[in-house]
Amino acid sequence: MRDQLAGVTDLNDMMRHDRNQLLPARYRQWRNRVRGEAEVDLRSLSPVHRASEVGVPVLLMHGTMDDNVPYRQAEAFVKAMKKSGKPLEFLEFPGVGHDIEDTDDRVQMLGAVDVFLKANNPAE
């Protein structure tokens, strides 16, 4: 069992990253799927550029060695949230990639989710 971390917070940065990671034909398919026929402005949809609009507490977790979603996206989102004065809890996993495979890391991740949900979305 593997748990995944790291949500995309900057769609343009993600597209640049994917352009360097995927074969050209695969990248074009992916780009067209993400942008759609109208080629929407990905910046306007990216959480990192909309941090001031966030209205709920956010829990962000990211591995520093993530090859799928660059760690720089987490750093940029943390900075944007702090600048906007928005509630953010950030949990960094040094040496971890996109998937959590280590039991201790998984326990830490799930524990953080439990604490976050109890504080921000209690059952009662």
DRENBAFI-84183 format. One record per residue (C-alpha): chain; residue in one letter; y, x, z. Coordinates in steps of 0.2 Angstrom, whole numbers. Last residue first. Example, Ala and Ser with C-alpha at 12.3 -4.5 7.8 and 13.67 -1.06 7.14 Angstrom:
BEGIN
<c = A; r = S; Y = -5; X = 68; Z = 36>
<c = A; r = A; Y = -22; X = 62; Z = 39>
***
This chain:
BEGIN
<c = A; r = E; Y = 85; X = -100; Z = 81>
<c = A; r = A; Y = 76; X = -88; Z = 69>
<c = A; r = P; Y = 89; X = -75; Z = 70>
<c = A; r = N; Y = 98; X = -69; Z = 54>
<c = A; r = N; Y = 110; X = -55; Z = 58>
<c = A; r = A; Y = 103; X = -47; Z = 74>
<c = A; r = K; Y = 85; X = -52; Z = 73>
<c = A; r = L; Y = 85; X = -48; Z = 54>
<c = A; r = F; Y = 92; X = -31; Z = 57>
<c = A; r = V; Y = 80; X = -27; Z = 71>
<c = A; r = D; Y = 65; X = -32; Z = 61>
<c = A; r = V; Y = 72; X = -23; Z = 45>
<c = A; r = A; Y = 74; X = -7; Z = 55>
<c = A; r = G; Y = 57; X = -9; Z = 63>
<c = A; r = L; Y = 49; X = -11; Z = 45>
<c = A; r = M; Y = 58; X = 5; Z = 39>
<c = A; r = Q; Y = 53; X = 15; Z = 54>
<c = A; r = V; Y = 35; X = 9; Z = 53>
<c = A; r = R; Y = 35; X = 13; Z = 35>
<c = A; r = D; Y = 42; X = 31; Z = 38>
<c = A; r = D; Y = 28; X = 34; Z = 51>
<c = A; r = T; Y = 15; X = 27; Z = 39>
<c = A; r = D; Y = 20; X = 38; Z = 25>
<c = A; r = E; Y = 19; X = 30; Z = 8>
<c = A; r = I; Y = 37; X = 24; Z = 6>
<c = A; r = D; Y = 41; X = 22; Z = -12>
<c = A; r = H; Y = 57; X = 27; Z = -21>
<c = A; r = G; Y = 56; X = 45; Z = -15>
<c = A; r = V; Y = 56; X = 52; Z = 3>
<c = A; r = G; Y = 62; X = 70; Z = 7>
<c = A; r = P; Y = 75; X = 63; Z = 20>
<c = A; r = F; Y = 74; X = 44; Z = 22>
<c = A; r = E; Y = 92; X = 37; Z = 25>
<c = A; r = L; Y = 95; X = 21; Z = 35>
<c = A; r = F; Y = 112; X = 13; Z = 32>
<c = A; r = E; Y = 118; X = -2; Z = 42>
<c = A; r = L; Y = 133; X = -10; Z = 33>
<c = A; r = P; Y = 146; X = -22; Z = 39>
<c = A; r = K; Y = 162; X = -21; Z = 28>
<c = A; r = G; Y = 178; X = -12; Z = 31>
<c = A; r = S; Y = 181; X = -10; Z = 13>
<c = A; r = K; Y = 182; X = 9; Z = 13>
<c = A; r = K; Y = 166; X = 9; Z = 23>
<c = A; r = M; Y = 157; X = -2; Z = 11>
<c = A; r = A; Y = 163; X = 8; Z = -4>
<c = A; r = K; Y = 157; X = 24; Z = 5>
<c = A; r = V; Y = 140; X = 17; Z = 9>
<c = A; r = F; Y = 139; X = 11; Z = -9>
<c = A; r = A; Y = 143; X = 28; Z = -16>
<c = A; r = E; Y = 131; X = 37; Z = -5>
<c = A; r = A; Y = 117; X = 24; Z = -9>
<c = A; r = Q; Y = 121; X = 27; Z = -28>
<c = A; r = R; Y = 120; X = 46; Z = -26>
<c = A; r = Y; Y = 102; X = 44; Z = -20>
<c = A; r = P; Y = 97; X = 41; Z = -39>
<c = A; r = V; Y = 87; X = 26; Z = -42>
<c = A; r = N; Y = 70; X = 30; Z = -49>
<c = A; r = D; Y = 68; X = 48; Z = -45>
<c = A; r = D; Y = 72; X = 45; Z = -26>
<c = A; r = M; Y = 72; X = 62; Z = -16>
<c = A; r = T; Y = 85; X = 56; Z = -3>
<c = A; r = G; Y = 75; X = 40; Z = 1>
<c = A; r = H; Y = 86; X = 25; Z = 2>
<c = A; r = M; Y = 89; X = 11; Z = 15>
<c = A; r = L; Y = 103; X = -2; Z = 15>
<c = A; r = L; Y = 105; X = -16; Z = 27>
<c = A; r = V; Y = 120; X = -27; Z = 23>
<c = A; r = P; Y = 130; X = -38; Z = 34>
<c = A; r = V; Y = 137; X = -53; Z = 25>
<c = A; r = G; Y = 153; X = -57; Z = 15>
<c = A; r = V; Y = 153; X = -44; Z = 2>
<c = A; r = E; Y = 168; X = -46; Z = -9>
<c = A; r = S; Y = 176; X = -29; Z = -4>
<c = A; r = A; Y = 160; X = -20; Z = -9>
<c = A; r = R; Y = 162; X = -27; Z = -27>
<c = A; r = H; Y = 162; X = -10; Z = -37>
<c = A; r = V; Y = 147; X = -3; Z = -28>
<c = A; r = P; Y = 139; X = -20; Z = -30>
<c = A; r = S; Y = 139; X = -18; Z = -49>
<c = A; r = L; Y = 142; X = -34; Z = -59>
<c = A; r = S; Y = 160; X = -29; Z = -65>
<c = A; r = R; Y = 154; X = -12; Z = -69>
<c = A; r = L; Y = 140; X = -19; Z = -80>
<c = A; r = D; Y = 153; X = -27; Z = -92>
<c = A; r = V; Y = 142; X = -39; Z = -102>
<c = A; r = E; Y = 134; X = -34; Z = -118>
<c = A; r = A; Y = 134; X = -51; Z = -126>
<c = A; r = E; Y = 116; X = -50; Z = -132>
<c = A; r = G; Y = 110; X = -44; Z = -115>
<c = A; r = R; Y = 116; X = -29; Z = -105>
<c = A; r = V; Y = 100; X = -26; Z = -95>
<c = A; r = R; Y = 87; X = -31; Z = -109>
<c = A; r = N; Y = 97; X = -22; Z = -122>
<c = A; r = R; Y = 97; X = -6; Z = -111>
<c = A; r = W; Y = 79; X = -7; Z = -108>
<c = A; r = Q; Y = 74; X = -9; Z = -126>
<c = A; r = R; Y = 86; X = 5; Z = -131>
<c = A; r = Y; Y = 79; X = 16; Z = -117>
<c = A; r = R; Y = 61; X = 13; Z = -123>
<c = A; r = A; Y = 66; X = 18; Z = -140>
<c = A; r = P; Y = 75; X = 34; Z = -134>
<c = A; r = L; Y = 61; X = 39; Z = -122>
<c = A; r = L; Y = 66; X = 37; Z = -104>
<c = A; r = Q; Y = 73; X = 48; Z = -91>
<c = A; r = N; Y = 90; X = 54; Z = -97>
<c = A; r = R; Y = 95; X = 36; Z = -103>
<c = A; r = D; Y = 88; X = 29; Z = -87>
<c = A; r = H; Y = 101; X = 39; Z = -77>
<c = A; r = R; Y = 115; X = 34; Z = -88>
<c = A; r = M; Y = 109; X = 16; Z = -87>
<c = A; r = M; Y = 108; X = 17; Z = -68>
<c = A; r = D; Y = 126; X = 24; Z = -67>
<c = A; r = N; Y = 132; X = 9; Z = -77>
<c = A; r = L; Y = 122; X = -3; Z = -66>
<c = A; r = D; Y = 129; X = 4; Z = -49>
<c = A; r = T; Y = 121; X = -3; Z = -33>
<c = A; r = V; Y = 103; X = -2; Z = -38>
<c = A; r = G; Y = 91; X = -5; Z = -23>
<c = A; r = A; Y = 83; X = 9; Z = -15>
<c = A; r = L; Y = 66; X = 7; Z = -6>
<c = A; r = Q; Y = 49; X = 2; Z = -11>
<c = A; r = D; Y = 34; X = -1; Z = 0>
<c = A; r = R; Y = 17; X = 6; Z = -5>
<c = A; r = M; Y = 0; X = 0; Z = 0>
***
